[in-house]
Amino acid sequence: MTARPRHLLDFEGWTPERLTALLDNADTMNQVLERPVKKVPALQGLTVCTAFFENSTRTRISFELAARRMSADVVSFATGNSSVSKGESLRDTIEVLTAYKVDAYIVRHAAAGAAHLVARYSGKPVINAGDGRRAHPTQALLDAYTVRQEYGSLEGKTVAIIGDIRHSRVARSNAELLPKLGAKVVLCGPATLLPADLAALPGVTLTTNPREAVRGAHAVMALRLQSERMSGGYLGSLQEYADVYQVNERLLAEAEAGAIVLHPGPMNRDLEISADTADSPRSRVLKQVENGQAVRMSVLYHLLVGRE
Ligand code: ASP
């Protein structure tokens, strides 16, 4: 196998073999999470910092739990209660944390490329927990893991992703990852929210027609409208959007029988996904949440264990 990447900023430098090993290892982590004592000593003595310059529920909590389950010390930094609100720069903030001997960073930031900067400023392994609209690699890994858990393999499977593709780091990271693991990706949304350049990615096709997108799909992922990154003018009205692009039972009737439904959260029920579909037997939304912890344990293990 090629040398182990030092960071997980996006999937550049991550081979299919390495990614498959990471998902295989998440199976082991899931077994740890089934035990009465959900703790292993793998990261004992290491300090992991979750540095969240943007809001999060699932990603931050699951990373903190993942690190603690592996016996790391965890320090959590959030913009609201830090000196960033007093004007401190990203560089100064990271240099302060590094002076406290933090061994690795998990970073979320509204600016694309921020995790790369943290890697440069700290000299430590960095996991990107979402940078602007660019990448959210651990979300894509847990999505891939959830589809693989369902079908045994991603080879030959089709995942349709419907919603605000333009502003979604989840769509981008899945479009990079899933084809590396043998799956096809269909990205779907209104033309204003579907950047044509994504069609250049291997294994990725685009359509503005949701019925066409779900036809033959083994998994259908609904995405939230990322209003925090929209300056307006992309949609006629929310009702018109929901009428065409909502993932609901009517649309899913066109997918493969048994197709599963995914959503990275947070969900806006009855907008991008109908409430009954979110709660239906085909929904794997809470499975994704559950798998997130095991997948993030596996990522931490991969980056931090067995290195100098
Ligand atoms: N939680 C995901 C993200 O951080 C998706 C979303 O916010 O809609 O990108």
Boltz pocket constraint, residues with backbone or C-beta under 6 A from the ligand:
constraints:
  - pocket:
      binder: B
      contacts: [[A, 55], [A, 129], [A, 130], [A, 132], [A, 136], [A, 169], [A, 170], [A, 223], [A, 224], [A, 226], [A, 264], [A, 265], [A, 266]]
      max_distance: 6.0
